[in-house]
């Protein structure tokens, strides 16, 4: 089974939003919490410890840092679609083929063969399929190139089956 697609800047931006907002969400919450406690400990200068005051300071620090952190992240994400080069390996027309051994990506500039056992996960959002091959690297397959939901489900199901079978070997 194969599909021909074209990755545009908005597809790349969509992947980055998905990754940073879905996959790394819990990690970002931990960063905000730890930072709130550290900032509060540095600011708190009372000779007698008041738990209520300290916890209010933690909440306030967490809210302020969280807003700054998340605002900065959103600002950074708004620039990610500008990152890939026009003639680079991310943007452009591609053909993905599901074979017995691998997911094959062909384009004008390269051919990638991703063996099934090297695929970490297959995830979907409203706009695309993301075939993760590492913690932060994935093939992007926009859903708009499938004729209908059935073709999309068949494609994803076949990939998931190949990954499952390869993990048993």
C-alpha positions as CSV (number, residue, x, y, z in Angstrom):
1,X,0.0,0.0,0.0
2,X,1.3,3.5,-0.8
3,X,0.3,7.1,-0.6
4,X,1.7,10.3,-2.2
5,X,1.7,13.4,-0.1
6,X,3.2,16.9,0.1
7,X,4.6,18.3,3.4
8,X,4.0,22.0,3.7
9,X,5.2,24.4,6.4
10,X,1.8,24.1,8.3
11,X,2.2,20.3,8.5
12,X,5.6,20.8,10.1
13,X,4.2,23.4,12.5
14,X,1.3,21.0,13.3
15,X,3.8,18.3,14.2
16,X,5.7,20.6,16.5
17,X,2.5,21.7,18.3
18,X,1.5,18.1,18.7
19,X,4.9,17.1,20.1
20,X,5.4,20.0,22.5
21,X,1.8,20.1,23.7
22,X,0.8,16.4,23.8
23,X,4.0,14.4,24.3
24,X,5.9,16.7,26.6
25,X,3.0,18.1,28.6
26,X,3.7,16.2,31.9
27,X,7.4,17.1,31.7
28,X,6.5,20.8,31.3
29,X,4.2,20.6,34.4
30,X,7.1,19.2,36.4
31,X,9.4,21.9,35.3
32,X,6.9,24.6,36.3
33,X,6.3,23.0,39.7
34,X,10.0,22.5,40.5
35,X,10.7,26.0,39.4
36,X,7.9,27.4,41.6
37,X,9.3,25.7,44.7
38,X,12.8,26.8,43.9
39,X,11.8,30.4,43.3
40,X,9.6,30.4,46.4
41,X,12.5,29.0,48.5
42,X,14.8,31.8,47.2
43,X,12.3,34.5,47.8
44,X,11.0,33.4,51.3
45,X,13.1,35.3,53.9
46,X,11.0,35.0,57.1
47,X,12.9,33.9,60.2
48,X,9.9,31.8,61.2
49,X,8.5,29.4,58.7
50,X,4.9,30.0,57.8
51,X,3.6,27.1,55.6
52,X,0.5,29.0,54.5
53,X,2.6,32.0,53.3
54,X,5.1,29.7,51.6
55,X,2.4,27.7,49.7
56,X,0.8,30.9,48.6
57,X,4.2,32.0,47.3
58,X,4.6,28.7,45.5
59,X,1.2,29.1,43.8
60,X,1.9,32.6,42.8
61,X,5.4,31.8,41.5
62,X,4.0,28.8,39.6
63,X,1.3,30.9,38.0
64,X,3.7,33.6,36.9
65,X,6.5,31.3,35.8
66,X,3.9,29.0,34.1
67,X,2.4,31.9,32.1
68,X,5.9,33.1,31.0
69,X,7.1,29.6,30.2
70,X,4.0,28.6,28.2
71,X,3.8,32.0,26.5
72,X,7.4,31.6,25.4
73,X,6.8,28.1,24.2
74,X,3.8,29.2,22.1
75,X,5.9,32.1,20.7
76,X,8.6,29.7,19.8
77,X,6.2,27.3,18.2
78,X,4.8,30.1,16.0
79,X,8.3,30.3,14.4
80,X,8.9,26.6,13.9
81,X,7.2,26.5,10.5
82,X,9.9,28.8,9.2
83,X,12.7,26.4,10.2
84,X,12.8,23.8,7.4
85,X,14.6,24.7,4.2
86,X,12.5,24.9,1.0
87,X,14.8,22.4,-0.8
88,X,15.6,20.4,2.3
89,X,14.5,16.9,3.3
90,X,11.4,17.8,5.4
91,X,9.2,19.8,3.0
92,X,8.0,18.7,-0.4
93,X,6.4,15.8,-2.2
94,X,6.9,12.3,-0.9
95,X,5.6,8.8,-1.4
96,X,5.2,6.4,1.5
97,X,5.1,2.7,0.7
98,X,4.3,0.0,3.2
99,X,6.3,-3.1,2.4
100,X,6.8,-6.4,4.2
101,X,10.1,-5.2,5.8
102,X,9.7,-1.4,6.1
103,X,8.0,1.9,5.7
104,X,9.7,3.4,2.6
105,X,9.8,7.2,2.0
106,X,10.7,8.4,-1.5
107,X,11.2,12.0,-2.5
108,X,13.1,13.8,-5.3
109,X,16.2,14.1,-3.0
110,X,16.2,11.0,-0.9
111,X,15.0,7.5,0.0
112,X,14.5,6.4,3.6
113,X,13.9,2.9,4.6
114,X,12.5,2.6,8.1
115,X,12.4,-1.0,9.2
116,X,9.3,-1.8,11.3
117,X,11.3,-2.7,14.4
118,X,12.7,0.8,14.4
119,X,9.3,2.5,14.8
120,X,8.6,3.6,18.3
121,X,4.9,4.6,17.9
122,X,2.3,5.6,15.5
123,X,0.2,8.5,16.7
124,X,-2.6,10.6,15.2
125,X,-4.0,14.1,15.7
126,X,-6.8,15.8,13.7
127,X,-4.5,16.6,10.8
128,X,-1.9,13.9,10.4
129,X,-0.3,10.6,11.2
130,X,3.0,10.8,13.0
131,X,5.3,7.8,12.7
132,X,7.8,8.2,15.6
133,X,11.2,6.7,15.0
134,X,12.9,8.4,17.9
135,X,11.8,10.5,20.9
136,X,11.5,13.7,18.9
137,X,11.7,12.5,15.2
138,X,8.7,11.4,13.2
139,X,7.5,10.9,9.6
140,X,4.6,13.3,9.0
141,X,1.8,11.9,6.8
142,X,-1.1,14.5,6.4
143,X,-4.5,12.9,6.6
144,X,-5.9,15.1,3.7
145,X,-4.2,12.8,1.2
146,X,-6.4,9.8,2.0
147,X,-9.5,9.4,-0.1
148,X,-11.7,8.6,3.0
149,X,-11.6,7.5,6.6
150,X,-11.6,3.8,5.6
151,X,-8.4,4.3,3.5
152,X,-6.8,6.1,6.4
153,X,-7.8,3.4,8.9
154,X,-6.5,0.7,6.6
155,X,-3.1,2.5,6.2
156,X,-2.7,3.0,9.9
157,X,-3.9,-0.5,10.8
158,X,-1.5,-2.1,8.4
159,X,1.4,-0.1,9.8
160,X,0.5,-0.9,13.4
161,X,0.2,-4.6,12.5
162,X,3.7,-4.6,10.9
163,X,5.1,-2.8,14.0
164,X,3.4,-5.3,16.3
165,X,4.6,-8.3,14.3
166,X,8.2,-7.0,14.2
167,X,8.2,-6.5,18.0
168,X,7.3,-10.2,18.5
169,X,10.4,-11.3,16.4
